[in-house]
Amino acid sequence: MRPFPTRSSSLLLVLALGAVGAVGCNKPPQQEPDDSVVATVNGEVLSRAEFELELSRELSSSEAPERTPEEIEPFKRALVDSLVKRMLLLQEAKLQNITVTPEEVDRQMLRLTGDYPTDSFSDALAQGQLSLSELRARESQRLIIEKLFSMHVYARVAVTEEELRAYYTAHESEFQEPEQVHAAQLVVKGLDEAKRVQAQLKAGKKFADLARRYSLSADAKVGGDLGFFPRGQMPPAFDAVVFNMRPGQVSDVVSTEYGYHLFKVIEFKPGRKHEFAEVRGQVESRIVAKKQSEAQEAFEKELQAKAKVWVNESALQAIRGRPVPQPTVAK
């Protein structure tokens, strides 16, 4: 069963980036640091309990064995960065009066549940150590941040016609469509059987009919039709034969690890370069995605530069990867 999605992918990305973009820490407060606080962001508290819970989820979502404190350390640093960044973005969204409606969250939850087979969504939640209400809150925050980017970052991204054409010229090789062949195959287990089928072909039997009758491949039901494919998509032995044949030609018996084949080439589609007009939308999407990513990074850095962020190093050092049981309040 597919595990419930966590922030692991983004966390690993932060790890890969190392110290780049790490949270800048202001000086600690003059008073004794509160061990129940991992960080403050413009006065808002990231509690140790919240941090430990998130860390536990991240570590349990990986299939790695039990980690040592030294191995957990980079995860903690990356998680602090990730959570602080989320707090900054949500604070900015609040300043901009950006909200989401319950209906918007409902639609997002429906999309999420639709990705899972019946009855497996609850299992995925349990595996991710999330309750339904926690997931809903998390998705609400994610939608708010998406709106923030959409309204205040991506809206300022524009692409000129000159940029589109310059990108196309610089990446012409990426818009080259390779030569493709439309071929069919017939595969049987033994050489003698292959030769008997070959004899029937030479006697005038139709390739597709014989493929349906004798071929062991799944494409037998469509007369062995493999459709169009370029070099490199099929096993090398296939390419070596069919790309050296003529349309209408049937190959000799070819031996591969799958059995004994007969190939028939139906037609070729020559390689060609797509004209700018054909791929204009594709080019624009690529440039817009790159510009949005750069604008988002600059926006986050700007927020971070003007924020007052403090990380409680002593509390962070004391965390070992599993939540510390909360003391029972005496009644």
C-alpha positions as CSV (number, residue, x, y, z in Angstrom):
1,M,0.0,0.0,0.0
2,R,1.3,3.5,-0.8
3,P,2.3,5.3,2.4
4,F,0.6,8.6,3.2
5,P,2.6,11.5,1.8
6,T,4.7,13.4,4.2
7,R,7.1,16.3,3.9
8,S,10.0,13.9,3.5
9,S,10.7,14.8,-0.1
10,S,11.0,18.5,0.6
11,L,13.0,17.7,3.7
12,L,15.4,15.6,1.8
13,L,15.8,18.5,-0.7
14,V,16.7,20.8,2.2
15,L,19.2,18.2,3.4
16,A,20.7,18.0,-0.1
17,L,21.1,21.7,-0.1
18,G,23.0,21.5,3.1
19,A,23.4,24.8,4.9
20,V,22.3,26.9,1.9
21,G,19.2,28.8,2.9
22,A,19.5,27.8,6.5
23,V,17.5,29.8,9.0
24,G,19.4,32.9,10.2
25,C,19.2,33.0,14.0
26,N,19.0,36.2,15.9
27,K,20.6,36.4,19.4
28,P,18.8,34.4,22.1
29,P,16.7,36.2,24.6
30,Q,18.4,37.6,27.7
31,Q,16.4,35.4,30.0
32,E,17.0,31.6,30.5
33,P,15.9,29.7,27.3
34,D,12.6,27.8,27.8
35,D,13.3,24.1,27.0
36,S,9.8,23.6,25.8
37,V,10.5,26.1,22.9
38,V,12.5,25.0,19.9
39,A,12.3,28.4,18.0
40,T,10.4,31.6,17.8
41,V,9.5,33.3,14.5
42,N,8.5,37.0,14.9
43,G,7.4,36.1,18.4
44,E,5.4,33.0,17.4
45,V,6.5,29.9,19.2
46,L,7.5,26.6,17.6
47,S,7.1,24.3,20.6
48,R,9.3,21.3,21.4
49,A,6.3,19.0,21.5
50,E,5.2,20.1,17.9
51,F,8.8,19.8,16.6
52,E,9.3,16.3,18.1
53,L,6.0,15.1,16.7
54,E,6.9,16.3,13.2
55,L,10.4,14.8,13.5
56,S,9.0,11.5,14.6
57,R,6.7,11.5,11.5
58,E,9.5,12.3,9.2
59,L,11.8,9.6,10.6
60,S,9.1,7.0,10.6
61,S,8.1,7.7,7.0
62,S,11.5,6.5,5.8
63,E,12.4,2.8,5.5
64,A,15.8,3.4,7.1
65,P,16.6,1.4,10.2
66,E,16.9,3.0,13.6
67,R,19.0,6.1,13.3
68,T,21.8,7.2,15.6
69,P,21.7,10.7,17.2
70,E,24.4,11.8,14.8
71,E,22.3,10.6,11.8
72,I,19.2,12.4,13.1
73,E,21.1,15.7,13.5
74,P,20.8,16.9,9.9
75,F,17.1,15.9,9.8
76,K,16.5,18.2,12.8
77,R,18.3,21.1,11.2
78,A,16.4,20.6,8.0
79,L,13.1,20.3,9.8
80,V,13.7,23.5,11.8
81,D,14.3,25.3,8.5
82,S,11.2,23.8,6.9
83,L,8.9,24.6,9.9
84,V,10.3,28.1,10.3
85,K,9.8,28.8,6.6
86,R,6.2,27.6,6.8
87,M,5.5,29.8,9.8
88,L,6.9,32.8,8.0
89,L,4.7,32.2,4.9
90,L,1.6,31.7,7.0
91,Q,2.4,34.9,8.9
92,E,2.8,36.8,5.6
93,A,-0.5,35.3,4.3
94,K,-2.3,36.5,7.5
95,L,-0.9,40.0,6.9
96,Q,-2.2,39.8,3.4
97,N,-5.7,38.6,4.6
98,I,-5.4,35.4,2.6
99,T,-7.7,32.6,3.8
100,V,-9.3,29.5,2.4
101,T,-12.9,28.4,2.8
102,P,-14.1,25.1,4.3
103,E,-15.3,24.2,0.8
104,E,-11.9,24.6,-0.7
105,V,-10.4,22.4,2.0
106,D,-13.2,19.9,1.4
107,R,-12.4,19.7,-2.3
108,Q,-8.7,19.2,-1.5
109,M,-9.5,16.4,0.9
110,L,-11.7,14.7,-1.7
111,R,-8.8,14.8,-4.2
112,L,-6.5,13.3,-1.6
113,T,-8.8,10.5,-0.6
114,G,-9.5,9.8,-4.3
115,D,-5.8,8.9,-4.7
116,Y,-6.2,5.8,-2.4
117,P,-8.1,2.6,-3.0
118,T,-11.2,2.0,-0.9
119,D,-10.6,1.6,2.8
120,S,-6.8,2.2,2.5
121,F,-7.0,6.0,3.3
122,S,-7.3,5.3,7.1
123,D,-4.4,2.9,7.0
124,A,-2.3,5.5,5.2
125,L,-3.2,8.1,7.8
126,A,-2.2,5.7,10.6
127,Q,1.1,5.0,8.8
128,G,1.8,8.7,8.6
129,Q,0.8,9.2,12.2
130,L,-1.8,11.7,11.3
131,S,-5.4,12.1,12.4
132,L,-8.0,13.3,9.8
133,S,-8.3,16.7,11.6
134,E,-4.5,17.1,11.5
135,L,-4.4,16.3,7.8
136,R,-7.2,18.8,7.2
137,A,-5.3,21.5,9.1
138,R,-2.2,20.8,7.2
139,E,-3.9,20.9,3.8
140,S,-5.6,24.2,4.8
141,Q,-2.2,25.7,5.5
142,R,-0.8,24.4,2.3
143,L,-3.7,25.9,0.3
144,I,-3.2,29.3,2.0
145,I,0.5,29.2,1.1
146,E,-0.4,28.3,-2.5
147,K,-2.7,31.3,-2.6
148,L,0.0,33.5,-1.2
149,F,2.4,32.5,-3.9
150,S,-0.2,32.7,-6.6
151,M,-1.4,36.2,-5.7
152,H,1.8,37.9,-4.6
153,V,4.7,36.0,-6.3
154,Y,3.6,34.2,-9.5
155,A,1.3,37.0,-10.6
156,R,4.4,39.1,-11.2
157,V,6.0,36.5,-13.4
158,A,5.8,37.3,-17.2
159,V,7.5,35.9,-20.3
160,T,8.2,37.9,-23.4
161,E,8.0,36.7,-27.0
162,E,11.8,37.3,-27.3
163,E,12.4,35.1,-24.3
164,L,10.3,32.3,-25.8
165,R,12.1,32.4,-29.1
166,A,15.6,32.6,-27.5
167,Y,14.8,29.6,-25.4
168,Y,13.6,27.6,-28.4
169,T,16.8,28.5,-30.3
170,A,19.0,27.5,-27.4
171,H,17.2,24.2,-26.8
172,E,16.4,23.1,-30.4
173,S,17.8,19.7,-29.9
174,E,15.2,19.1,-27.2
175,F,12.4,19.6,-29.7
176,Q,13.7,17.0,-32.1
177,E,11.4,14.0,-32.6
178,P,13.4,10.9,-33.4
179,E,12.7,8.4,-36.2
180,Q,10.1,5.9,-35.2
181,V,9.1,2.5,-36.6
182,H,5.7,0.9,-36.5
183,A,6.3,-2.9,-36.2
184,A,4.6,-6.1,-35.1
185,Q,6.1,-9.2,-33.5
186,L,5.3,-12.8,-33.1
187,V,7.2,-14.7,-30.4
188,V,7.1,-18.5,-29.6
189,K,9.1,-20.7,-27.2
190,G,11.0,-22.9,-29.6
191,L,13.1,-22.6,-32.8
192,D,11.3,-25.4,-34.6
193,E,7.9,-23.7,-33.9
194,A,9.2,-20.4,-35.1
195,K,10.3,-21.9,-38.4
196,R,6.9,-23.6,-38.8
197,V,5.2,-20.3,-38.4
198,Q,7.7,-18.7,-40.7
199,A,6.9,-21.3,-43.4
200,Q,3.2,-20.4,-43.0
201,L,4.0,-16.7,-43.5
202,K,5.9,-17.5,-46.7
203,A,3.0,-19.5,-47.8
204,G,0.8,-16.4,-47.7
205,K,-0.7,-16.5,-44.2
206,K,-1.3,-13.1,-42.6
207,F,1.1,-12.0,-39.9
208,A,-1.6,-10.7,-37.6
209,D,-3.6,-13.9,-37.8
210,L,-0.6,-16.0,-36.9
211,A,0.4,-13.7,-34.1
212,R,-3.0,-14.0,-32.6
213,R,-2.9,-17.8,-32.9
214,Y,0.7,-18.6,-31.9
215,S,2.4,-15.7,-30.2
216,L,3.1,-15.9,-26.4
217,S,3.4,-12.1,-26.0
218,A,0.6,-10.0,-24.5
219,D,0.3,-8.0,-27.8
220,A,-0.9,-11.3,-29.5
221,K,-4.4,-10.1,-28.9
222,V,-3.8,-7.2,-31.3
223,G,-2.0,-9.2,-33.9
224,G,1.4,-8.5,-32.4
225,D,1.1,-4.8,-33.1
226,L,3.8,-2.9,-31.1
227,G,2.8,0.5,-32.4
228,F,5.3,3.2,-33.1
229,F,8.5,3.4,-31.1
230,P,11.9,5.1,-31.4
231,R,15.3,3.5,-30.9
232,G,16.0,2.7,-27.3
233,Q,12.4,2.1,-26.2
234,M,12.4,-1.7,-27.0
235,P,15.2,-4.2,-26.2
236,P,18.3,-3.6,-28.3
237,A,17.8,-6.9,-30.2
238,F,14.4,-5.5,-31.5
239,D,16.0,-2.2,-32.6
240,A,18.9,-4.0,-34.4
241,V,16.4,-5.9,-36.5
242,V,13.4,-3.6,-37.3
243,F,15.4,-0.4,-37.9
244,N,17.2,-2.2,-40.7
245,M,14.2,-3.5,-42.5
246,R,11.8,-2.1,-45.1
247,P,8.1,-1.5,-44.7
248,G,6.2,-4.7,-45.4
249,Q,9.2,-6.9,-44.8
250,V,9.2,-9.8,-42.3
251,S,12.4,-10.7,-40.5
252,D,14.1,-14.0,-40.2
253,V,13.8,-15.9,-36.9
254,V,15.4,-13.8,-34.1
255,S,16.5,-15.3,-30.8
256,T,16.3,-13.3,-27.6
257,E,16.0,-14.0,-23.9
258,Y,12.2,-13.9,-24.4
259,G,12.0,-16.6,-27.1
260,Y,12.1,-16.8,-30.9
261,H,10.7,-13.8,-32.7
262,L,9.5,-12.9,-36.1
263,F,9.1,-9.1,-36.8
264,K,7.2,-7.3,-39.4
265,V,7.8,-3.6,-40.2
266,I,4.6,-1.7,-41.1
267,E,5.9,1.8,-41.7
268,F,8.5,4.4,-40.6
269,K,8.0,7.9,-39.3
270,P,11.1,10.0,-40.1
271,G,12.6,12.1,-37.4
272,R,11.9,15.8,-37.5
273,K,12.3,19.0,-35.6
274,H,9.2,20.6,-34.1
275,E,8.6,24.1,-35.3
276,F,8.4,26.9,-32.8
277,A,4.6,27.3,-33.3
278,E,4.1,23.6,-32.4
279,V,6.0,23.8,-29.1
280,R,5.3,27.4,-28.1
281,G,3.1,26.4,-25.2
282,Q,5.6,23.8,-24.0
283,V,8.4,26.4,-24.1
284,E,6.3,28.9,-22.2
285,S,5.5,26.4,-19.5
286,R,9.2,25.6,-19.0
287,I,10.2,29.3,-18.7
288,V,7.3,30.2,-16.4
289,A,8.0,27.3,-14.1
290,K,11.7,28.4,-13.8
291,K,10.8,32.0,-13.2
292,Q,8.1,31.1,-10.6
293,S,10.7,28.9,-8.8
294,E,13.2,31.7,-8.8
295,A,10.6,34.3,-7.7
296,Q,9.4,32.0,-4.9
297,E,12.9,31.5,-3.6
298,A,13.6,35.3,-3.6
299,F,10.3,35.9,-1.8
300,E,11.1,33.4,0.9
301,K,14.6,34.9,1.3
302,E,13.1,38.4,1.6
303,L,10.7,37.2,4.3
304,Q,13.5,35.5,6.2
305,A,15.8,38.5,5.9
306,K,13.4,40.8,7.7
307,A,12.1,38.2,10.2
308,K,13.2,37.8,13.8
309,V,14.0,34.1,14.1
310,W,15.6,32.5,17.1
311,V,16.5,28.8,17.5
312,N,16.9,27.3,21.0
313,E,20.1,25.4,20.4
314,S,20.1,23.7,23.8
315,A,16.6,22.4,23.3
316,L,17.4,21.3,19.8
317,Q,20.5,19.4,21.0
318,A,18.5,17.6,23.6
319,I,16.0,16.2,21.1
320,R,16.8,12.6,20.1
321,G,14.2,11.9,17.5
322,R,11.3,10.5,19.6
323,P,8.7,12.7,21.4
324,V,9.3,13.1,25.1
325,P,6.3,12.0,27.1
326,Q,4.5,15.1,28.5
327,P,4.3,15.2,32.3
328,T,0.9,14.5,33.8
329,V,-0.7,17.6,35.2
330,A,-1.5,17.0,38.9
331,K,-5.2,17.5,39.6
